[in-house]
């Protein structure tokens, strides 16, 4: 089995590489498959708590958040399990922030450490997301955080998740989804 330090370095280097960063919010089926092939087993181990001890160091906490929050969005696109480890990712991120580990990260890294709060359907988490991005001076991310919070304020959930999560959409959500770009 790969040593923790090597795996942490691999994940962080991979995610923040010049090759991968353009795919962060513009993925392709090929990239999704690449993540599945390389990291689905790692995600399963992280989901089971195998790497929870990573939450006590800045870079390893970041790697764990990437595994739990970002990777499943790609690996399991259009499946309910793409959201199944978000709460775990928020716990790791919250712990890292509580310890001040986020301050040791670069701004792009910090942006990803904070993303689990933006992905939450809790207004409290959404408010925290806006506060974190505001405090860090991450203006582009802040605009998205405010948008996500506005959706939660309006609907109490993310309507674009309804179909994959087996939730019925309200007429207002259906109208919103016709115009929205997620």
N, C-alpha and C positions, 0 to 999 in steps of 0.2 A: 504494500500500500504506500502511496505517495506521502512523504513527510508533510506535515501541516505547513511549515514555512514555505516549502516549495510550491505547494498548492495555492497558498495565499498569494504569493508573488505571481504565479502563473495567471490567476484570475484577475488580479488588479492590472497587471501588464496587458493582458488580453483585452479587457474591457476599455481601457484608456488608450489603446493603440490607435495609430492613424488609420489603420484598416477598419477597425470596428466602430470607432466613434461616429462616422457618418451614418451608421445603421441604428444608432440608439433609438431614434424615433421614426426611422424610415426602414424598417426591416424588410427582408425578402424571405420567401419560403426556403431558399438555400441557406440563408443565415440561421433561420429557425432550426433547420435540420442539423446544421453544424453544432449549434448549442446542444440540441438533444443528444447527438452522438457523443459529444465530449463531456457534457456536464449533467445529464439526467441522473446518473448514479450518484454524483456528488450532491445534487439537489435532494435526492431521496435520503441520503445520509444526514444532510443538514436539517431536513424536515423532521427526522427522527431524533434530533438533538445532539448528534455526534460531534458537531463543531460548536456547540454553545459556549465552550470555553474561549472561543475566539473573540467574544464580546468585550474583552478587557484590554485590548490593544487597538490603536486607531486603524491601522491598515487591515488587520484581521477582522475587525468589526465591519469595516467597509466591505471586505470580500464576502462576509456572511450575508450582509444586507443585499449585495448584488445577487448572490445565489438564491436567496429567498424571495426577493421582490422583483428583480429584473428578469432573471433567467426564465422563470416560469411563464412570464408574459409572452415570451417568444416560443419556448419549447411546447407550450400547451395552448397556443392561440386558438380561440373559438371553443375552448373547453373550460368548464367550471373550475377545474383544478389550477388554472392559471392564477387564480386569486387565493388559493388554499393556504399559502404560507405568508400572506401579507401581514397578518397579526403577529406572527413570529418575527418577521422583519421589523415591525414597529417596536417590538420589545427590545430587540438588539439595538436598534437606532436610539431608542430612548435611554437605554443604559449607557451607551457610548456618549451621548450628549450630557447625561448626568455626570459622567466622569470627566467631561471636558475634552474627550478624545477628538471630537470634531474639529477642534482648533488646531490640531496637528496635521489636518488634511488640506490639500489644495482646494481652491474654490470649486473646480469641477467635481472633485471627489466628495466634497461636502454636499454639493447639490444632490448627488445620488444617495448619500446617507440620509438626507431629509425626505427623499421621495416617498417612503412608505406612509408618511403622514398625508401627503397629497393624494395618495391612492386610497385612503380610508373613506368610508361612507359615514364617518362620525364627524359632526360639526366641530366638536372639541379638537379632534386631530387636524381638521382643516384649518382651524384658527391657529393651531400650533405651527402648521406648515407655513402659513403666511408670515407668522412672526419669525420663524427661523430664516426664511429666505430674505425677509426685510432686514433683519439684524446682520446677516452675512453679506448684505449688499449684492445679492445675486438677482439683479433686476429682471433678466429674461425669465428666470425661473419664477420670480415673484409674480409676474403677469399670469403665468400658467397656474400658480397656486391660487391666486385670486379668482381666476376663472373656475377652477375646480370647486373652490369654496362656494362660489355663487350657484353652481349647479346643485350642490348639497343643500344650500339654503332654500333653493326653489323647489327641489323634488325630494330631498331627504335621502337620496341615493343617486347613483349614476345610471341614468336610463339606458346607456349603451351596453350595460351589463345584463339587462333584463333577460334577453333571449337566451344567452348562454347559461344563466343561472336559473332558468325556468320560471322567471317572474313575469307576470302579466304587466303590460305597459298601460298606463292611463292614456286617455285621448290627448291630454296635454303633453305627455312624454312622447307620444307618437309624432305629434306635430313638431316638437323640438328636434327629434331624431332626423326628421326629413331635412332639416336645415343645418343641423350641427355637423361639425367635422371633428371626429375623434380619430 
